[in-house]
Amino acid sequence: MRLFYAINTPMEIKDKIKEVQIQLMDTNADVKWEPKEKFHITIKFLGDTDEKTFPHVENYLKELGDKFPAFIIKYKSLGCFPNYKQPRVVWVGTEVESDVIFKIKDFLDENLKRFGYKVEDRKFHPHITLGRIKSIRNIKNLISILENLKFETEPVKCGEIILMQSILKPTGSEYKVLRTVNLKG
């Protein structure tokens, strides 16, 4: 099973993000856009996980609920990874009032190392992937819009973490929620 820990995005926020995504789609840039249903923040991508490791992965999800409080998150700003000169991924960023999401990421990184999961070298930037750039066709139009479009939501409470499965299909990946845990408070 291909697994990852994530934060689901509230539906009203998904709707607002979709409005922005539609504006970006109007540039006709060569981007594979993600459907609204898949808007989420990946905390830790595990990839292929065997059956004997799954109970440990599931237990760490339960521990997150025991150890960490709910926190406030705001969806804010638009951009590209790695940068505007060599864009590969279009995203919506976040702003958090506390460092809880980073502590959750560190907890998972540290505890899952013993099962062979790697800790990424890149700094963790909580974000929602809007699309993956396939070629440079109309990319200047897209970048121009991204640089000038403002996006910010009201703060919302993040009270749960989910364990998701990514199922690869010829038409692209589909996500399935396997387990959800409520954070304290």
HELIX and SHEET records of a PDB file:
HELIX    1   1 MET A   11  MET A   25  1                                  15    
HELIX    2   2 LYS A   36  LYS A   38  5                                   3    
HELIX    3   3 PHE A   54  LYS A   67  1                                  14    
HELIX    4   4 VAL A  100  LEU A  112  1                                  13    
HELIX    5   5 LYS A  113  PHE A  115  5                                   3    
HELIX    6   6 ILE A  139  ASN A  148  1                                  10    
SHEET    1   A 4 HIS A  40  ASP A  48  0                                        
SHEET    2   A 4 ARG A   2  ASN A   8 -1                                        
SHEET    3   A 4 GLU A 160  LYS A 169 -1                                        
SHEET    4   A 4 GLY A 172  ASN A 182 -1                                        
SHEET    1   B 5 VAL A  31  TRP A  33  0                                        
SHEET    2   B 5 HIS A 127  ILE A 133 -1                                        
SHEET    3   B 5 VAL A  89  VAL A  96 -1                                        
SHEET    4   B 5 PHE A  71  PHE A  81 -1                                        
SHEET    5   B 5 VAL A 156  CYS A 158 -1                                        
END                                                                             
